Amino acid sequence: MPLSTEKPLVPQGPQLIAPAARRLVYGSLLLGYLCTLLPWPQGMLWLVPDFALVVLLYWVIHAPHLAGLGLAMALGLVTDATLGGLMGQHALSYTITVFLVIHLRRRLENFEVSGRALHLAPIFLGQQALFLILGLVFRLPDADWRYLVAGLSAVLCWIPLARLFDRLTGWTNEMHIEPAAK
């Protein structure tokens, strides 16, 4: 019986390399958090993606044992405290977003980077919408509908960041199957 050249159900070969290092995961989260805190021009704030959330979602998909709901809540509370907004606004939106991604993680693993970006687009937009709704409910002065565009820019930011992290970790979605010798 000839061997099948179809993609195996269980990862093999290079995908079984050791999981991502804690230093890489937490270092990249810190870098994403610091990028979120950069002094962006006031007129362009509505275009700036939430870098910390983009990095967090990458690690929720690829290293769920290191990034989960607790980390999302903690990162959100630190972001809320640092930015001086409504306490719990980032924490709630991060936690709900991570919960959705954890729920869809197995499906997302089967797609290339651009396919994952398409699947994450409604989640990024939903996170921004929840953030906006909380701002409107509590009558925050900086709640503006234009901030929904930041969800789209997060999707565009996802693609190069995911490719960079894929390269750093050696993770790839393509399987190279050697033909069997006869």
N, C-alpha and C positions, 0 to 999 in steps of 0.2 A: 504494500500500500504506500503510495508516494506521500511525502510529508507536505503539509499544507503551508503555503506562504502567507496565509492570512495573519493578521495581528493577533498575538496570543492574549488571552483574557487576563493573565497575571503578568505584571511587569517583569522583564528579564533583562539581563545584561547590564548596560550602563545605568538603567533606572534603579537598580538595587544598590547603588552607591550609598554610602553613609548619608543619613539625613543632614539637613542644613545645620550648620554650627550655630549655637546660641549667640555667639558674638556677632555673626552676620545678621541674624534675625533682629536682635535687640539694637545693634548698631545702626542698621538701616531704618528701624522704627524711630530711633532718636534723630537720625538725619532727616527723615520725613517730617517729624514733629518740628524740628528747627526750621525747615523750609516753609512750613505753615506759618511760623512766627516771624518770618522775614518782613521788614517794613516795605510792603508793596505800596505802590502809589494809590492814593485814596480813590482816584477815578477808575482804577482797574481792578479793585477788590472783587467785583462781581465776576470777573473772568478767572480768578485764581482758584485752581482746584485744591481740595483738601489733601495735601500730599501724605499726611500721616494716615489718613483713611485708605488711600490707594495702596500704600506699603502694607498696612495692616491686612487688607483683603488679600493681597498676594500671599502673605504668610499663613492666613487662615486656610487658603486652598492648598498650599504646598507643605506647610509644617503645622498642622492643626494641634499637635501636641505642645507646641510652643506659643501659639497665638489663638486665643479663644475669647469667650464672652467676658471673662474676668479682666483680661488685658484690655479689651475694648472699653469696658466701663472705666478702668483706671486711666487709660489714655484720654478718654473723653473728659473725665473730671479734671485732669491736669490741664488739658486744653481750655476748659471752661475757666479754671482759676487763673490761667495765664492771660487769656484774652479779655477777661473781665466782663464777660457777658452774663447771660442768665445761667446760674449754676445748675448743671444737669442737662442743658440743651445738647451739647456735644455728646455727653455720656449716653443719653437716651438714644440719640440718632445713631451713634456708633454701635451700640449694643444691638439695636434692632437690625441694623444693616449686617452685622456679623452673624446674627442668628439666621438671617435669610441665606447668607452665603454658606454657612455651615450646612444648612438644609439642602442646598444645591451643589455642594462640593463634589460629590461623585459624578454628577453630570458635567460640571465644569472641567474636571480632569480629562475628559475625552475630547476636548477641543484644543485647537491651536490658540495662540495668543490673541489673534484677531477675533476668533469665534468666541473666546471668553469675554473679550471686550464688548461684543454685541450682546451677550447674555448679561453682562454686568451693567450695561447702559441704563435699563430701567431701575436697577437697584441704586445706582449713583443718583439718578434723577429723583427717585423716591426719598433718598436720604436728604437731599437738598430741599425737597418739598416739605418733609417733616420738620426740618430745621426752620424753614420759612413759616410754616403754620404755627409752630411754637412761638416764634418771634411775633407773629401777628396776634396770637391769642393773648400774649403777655404785653402787647403794645410796646415792643422794643422799637426805638427810633431808627435803627439800621435795617429793619426788615423790609426787603425790597424784592419784587418779583424777578428782577434781573439776575438775582443770585442763583436761579435755576440753571443758568448757563454754566455755572461752575460744575454742575453734574456732567455736562457734555465735555467740558475741558478735562475733567477727571478721567473720562473714558479715553480721550486722546492721550492723556498722560500715562494711562495704564499700559499702552502698547510698548513704548520704549522702556519703561521701567520693568515690565515683565520680561522683556527680552534680555535686559541687562542682568536681572536676577537669575534667569534661566541659564545664562552663560556663566555667571559666578558660581552657581551651584552644580552645574553640569547636568541639570535636568532637561530632558527633551521629550517631546510627545511622540516623536517618530521612532519607530522600532526598526532596527536594521537586522534582518534575518538572513543568515548565510545559507545558501543552498546546500542541501545535504550531498555528501560525496557518494558516488555510486560504486 
